[in-house]
Amino acid sequence: MVTYPKSPNETVGGMTYFGRMLDKIRLHAGGELPEAYHKNMGIPRSADGVCLNFLRIKYDDLKKRVTEGGTDEEILEWCYEKGRRRLNQGDLTVWNEFMRKFGWKDFATPVLDQQKQAAGISDRADIETIGQFIDCEEGRFATE
């Protein structure tokens, strides 16, 4: 049975996607993250990369902190101490709206189109974002 990380729509401290990135790090460290997820971990033009950039945190530093243990909330607090100051409601709105639309008419659209084609769902007009695709692939969004 495959173990998937959290949905990109789940929040930690009001911030979407962050918990998913932490789950991926934990699952990878435990040898449970599917191989297909490895290539995008922490790279700049991925959801991980844009989240890291938004928080002003380096991937290797975050990975080290996650493997030391702690809750998602504790690790987000660590990010605020080491990187960008605490996000206010305006910052969270900007971030969450960006993530809600990630892959819809932006630099990630070609990647989304390739993923949909590889999954045999390129005809799915209702899947317009990376988050929707992830939830579909991981069984949280109807596939038909």
N, C-alpha and C positions, 0 to 999 in steps of 0.2 A: 504494500500500500504506500502510495506516494504522500509525503507530507509537504503541504504547500505553505508558504509564508502568508501572513495576514493579507487581507484585501488592501489594495492601495487606498481605498476609501475610509478605512478605519483611522481614527484619530488618536493622537497622544498629545496631551496638553493643548488640544484644539487644532493640532497640525496633522493634516492628512499625509499619507505615504510614509512618514518617518518610521512608524512601527514595523512596516513591511521591510524596510531596509535593515532594521535591527534583526528581524526574524531571519532574513536571508543570511546575515552574518552568523547568527547562532546555528542555524541549520547546516551551513557550510562547515563550521568548526566541528560539528558533531557528525559530519559525513552523511547527512540526510538531505542536503539540497540537491535536487536533480541537476544533472550535468548541464542541461540547456540554460540554466540560470547563471552559471559561473562567468560566462564571457561579459556580462553587463555589470558585474559587481564593481561599483565605484568608478566606472569610466565617465569621463566628462559629459558626453552627449547622451547619457542615459538618465532615467528618472533618478537613480542614485546620485549621479553626478550633479544634476541640477539641484537636488536637495542639499547635497554637501556644499555646493557653491552658495546657496541661499543662506545656509547656517555658518559659512566661512570655516568649515572643518575639513581637514584632510582625511581621506579614506583610511589610510593606515592607522592614524591616531584614533579614529572612531572604532575601527576593528579591534584594536588593542583594548580600548575602554570597554567594549561590549564583552569581550572574552574574560574580562576581570569580574564580570557579574553586575547585577543590579537590574532594577525595573526599567521599563521604557521611559518612565517619567524621570527617574534619577539620571538616566543617560541624556535625556533632553536638557535637564538642568546643567549637566556637565558641558554640553554643547554651548549653552548660554554663557558659561564661565570661560570657556576656552576660545569660542569663536564670536559669532554675532551676539550682540546684546539680546536680552529677552524680547521676543516678538510681542508687539501689541496687537490689538484686535485688527487694526488696519493691515499690518504685516501678514497676519494669519489669513485675512480675507484675500489679499493678493496671492499668497502662496496657494491657498486651497482652490481658488478659482483657476489659477494656472494649471494645477494638477488635474482638476476636473475636466479641463479641455486639452490636456497634453496629448498631442498626436492629431488634433483636429486643426488642419490648415496651418501647420507650423513645421519647424525643421524635422520633427519626428514623424510626419505624415508618410514619407516613403517607407520608413521602417514598419509602421503599422500596416501599410498596404502589403508589404512583403510577408509579414507575419500572417495576415488574413489569408493571403494566397497559399502559403505553405500549409495552413490549417484547413484549407478547403472551404473557407467561408468568405471568400472575396465578394460574394453576392449579398452579404449581410449589411445592408445600409443602416441598420440600427446600432451597429458597432462602429462608432466614429472616433473613439479615443483609445489611448493605450490602456487606461484603467478599465474600460469596458471590455477590451480584448483580454486582459489579464483575468478579470473575473469570469469571463466566458470560458477561457482555457482551463481555469481551475475549478470549474463547476459551480460557480456562484451566480452565473448569469445564463439564462436559457440558451441552449445551442440551436434551437429550431424555432 
